[in-house]
Amino acid sequence: MTFRFHQFFVAIAASLLLITSSCNDKGAKDAPIPREKMQKLLLDINIAEVYSSMTKDTLHKPGTKNADSLTAFYTDIFAHHQVTRDEFERAMVWYKAHPDEMDSLVNGIMPVVERMQSGK
């Protein structure tokens, strides 16, 4: 191998290393809301969304979400988890930008939702 070829090989290897490490989420900063807390928050929000569509009154069609109830539920959920709406929205943006973390987040919630649906 000539010296020039060796330099070229090292430059290509270094470039590939930089490219692959920049795409790796291990170096990404931590989520604004940790996964475990976000899972609990999303579970409560999911329950609130379902419950708001079950609220029966003369002002809302059956099966539609009651926006007034949802607003109150969200306020209570955020207060309970000590999170602001802005923090929650920033966390959702972060998780959407990190699909592996989002998958892990959702996969952690699904067994709980399935247990709740089955009544166990």
C-alpha positions as CSV (number, residue, x, y, z in Angstrom):
1,M,0.0,0.0,0.0
2,T,1.4,3.4,-0.9
3,F,1.5,6.2,1.5
4,R,-1.0,8.2,-0.6
5,F,-3.4,5.3,-0.7
6,H,-3.0,4.9,3.1
7,Q,-3.9,8.6,3.7
8,F,-6.9,8.2,1.4
9,F,-8.1,5.1,3.2
10,V,-7.7,6.8,6.7
11,A,-9.6,9.9,5.4
12,I,-12.5,7.7,4.1
13,A,-12.6,5.7,7.4
14,A,-12.6,8.8,9.5
15,S,-15.4,10.3,7.4
16,L,-17.5,7.2,7.7
17,L,-16.9,7.1,11.5
18,L,-18.1,10.7,11.8
19,I,-21.1,10.1,9.7
20,T,-22.3,7.0,11.5
21,S,-21.6,8.5,15.0
22,S,-23.6,11.6,14.1
23,C,-26.6,9.5,13.2
24,N,-26.4,7.5,16.4
25,D,-28.9,8.6,19.1
26,K,-26.7,7.5,21.9
27,G,-25.1,10.9,21.7
28,A,-28.5,12.7,21.8
29,K,-29.3,14.7,24.8
30,D,-31.8,13.2,27.3
31,A,-35.5,13.6,26.6
32,P,-37.2,16.6,28.2
33,I,-39.4,14.1,30.1
34,P,-37.8,10.7,31.0
35,R,-39.4,7.7,29.3
36,E,-40.9,6.2,32.5
37,K,-42.6,9.5,33.5
38,M,-43.7,10.0,29.9
39,Q,-45.2,6.6,29.7
40,K,-47.3,7.3,32.8
41,L,-48.3,10.7,31.5
42,L,-49.4,9.2,28.1
43,L,-51.3,6.4,29.8
44,D,-53.3,9.0,31.8
45,I,-53.9,11.1,28.7
46,N,-55.1,8.0,26.8
47,I,-57.5,7.2,29.6
48,A,-58.7,10.8,29.6
49,E,-59.3,10.8,25.9
50,V,-61.3,7.6,26.0
51,Y,-63.3,8.8,29.1
52,S,-64.1,12.1,27.5
53,S,-65.7,10.3,24.5
54,M,-67.8,8.3,27.0
55,T,-69.2,11.3,28.8
56,K,-72.9,11.4,28.2
57,D,-74.7,14.7,28.2
58,T,-77.2,16.5,25.9
59,L,-74.5,18.8,24.4
60,H,-72.3,16.2,22.8
61,K,-73.0,13.3,20.4
62,P,-72.2,9.9,21.8
63,G,-68.6,8.8,20.9
64,T,-67.3,12.4,20.4
65,K,-64.8,13.9,22.7
66,N,-66.0,16.4,25.2
67,A,-63.4,19.3,24.8
68,D,-64.4,20.9,28.1
69,S,-63.8,17.7,30.0
70,L,-60.6,17.0,28.1
71,T,-59.3,20.5,29.0
72,A,-60.0,19.8,32.7
73,F,-58.5,16.3,32.5
74,Y,-55.3,17.6,30.8
75,T,-54.9,20.3,33.5
76,D,-55.3,17.7,36.3
77,I,-53.0,15.2,34.6
78,F,-50.2,17.8,34.0
79,A,-50.5,19.0,37.6
80,H,-50.5,15.4,39.0
81,H,-47.3,14.6,37.0
82,Q,-45.8,18.1,37.7
83,V,-45.4,18.9,34.0
84,T,-46.5,21.9,32.1
85,R,-48.3,21.7,28.7
86,D,-45.2,23.3,27.1
87,E,-42.9,20.7,28.6
88,F,-45.1,17.9,27.4
89,E,-45.3,19.3,23.9
90,R,-41.5,19.8,23.8
91,A,-41.1,16.2,25.0
92,M,-43.4,14.9,22.2
93,V,-41.4,16.8,19.6
94,W,-38.2,15.2,21.0
95,Y,-39.7,11.7,21.0
96,K,-41.0,12.1,17.5
97,A,-37.5,13.2,16.4
98,H,-36.1,10.0,18.1
99,P,-38.1,7.1,16.6
100,D,-36.3,4.4,18.6
101,E,-37.1,6.1,21.8
102,M,-40.7,6.7,20.7
103,D,-41.1,3.0,19.9
104,S,-39.7,2.0,23.2
105,L,-42.1,4.5,24.9
106,V,-45.1,3.1,23.1
107,N,-44.1,-0.5,23.5
108,G,-43.9,0.1,27.3
109,I,-47.4,1.4,27.4
110,M,-49.1,-1.2,25.2
111,P,-49.1,-4.1,27.7
112,V,-50.7,-1.9,30.3
113,V,-53.4,-0.7,27.9
114,E,-54.1,-4.3,26.8
115,R,-54.4,-5.4,30.4
116,M,-56.9,-2.6,31.1
117,Q,-58.9,-3.5,28.0
118,S,-59.1,-7.2,29.0
119,G,-60.2,-6.2,32.5
120,K,-57.3,-8.0,34.3
